[in-house]
Amino acid sequence: MSTPALKEWSAAVHAMLDGRQTVLLRKGGIGEKRFRVPVDAQADRFVLFPTVAHSHAERVRPEHRDLLEPAAADSTDDALTLRAGAKVVAAVEVNRPEAIAELEPMHIWTADSVQADRLDFRPKHRLTVLVVQVSALEQPVRIERTPQYRGCTSWVDLPVDPVWAPPVHDDAALAAVAESVRRSVG
């Protein structure tokens, strides 16, 4: 059994589970030519692979920093705790980066972080906004961190077969988010 997993900041995973975040902003890792959603992840759900770095604290808006401490426990040197999965509702290429601030209510990152880590990073590549429908896993899954999960790639395959809880946001709410994203930056 293998399930695709998208690497994402653990604080963002907690924010999505808490209903505070509905989008992910992606360009792809250093080891990738550009970000893409694999075919198997498009058709189905994928798990969210939690990542943590000390620099995340200054990249998260102050009102969301309460997520940092509990999120850090999900990604240690030895193990990962998988708490959530998602499916892509919409993938919108950013054609109007000057309007990216309009998406602020949909994520936890600071304006400086969005600019530096997403828009300015690999400037020849377009940023993609993923509107995601997130579900908690019925039971968190703890897995050993192995060398195969290292590297600057967006996707890894994990040997898990999780049981999904109902989604945090329903289809209608996320359709409205997707339409708002398209109007703002698409």
Buried (B, 14 or more C-beta within 10 A) or exposed (E): EEBBBBBBBBBBBBBBBBEBBBBBBBBBBEEBEEBBBEEEBEEEBBBBBBBBEEEBEEBBEEEBBEBBEEBBEBBEEEEBBBBBBBBBBBBBEBEEBEEBEBBEEBBBBBEEBBBEBBBEEBEEBBBBBBBBBBBBBEEEBEBEEEEEBEEEEBBBBBEBEBEBBEBBBEEEBBBEBBBBBBEBBB
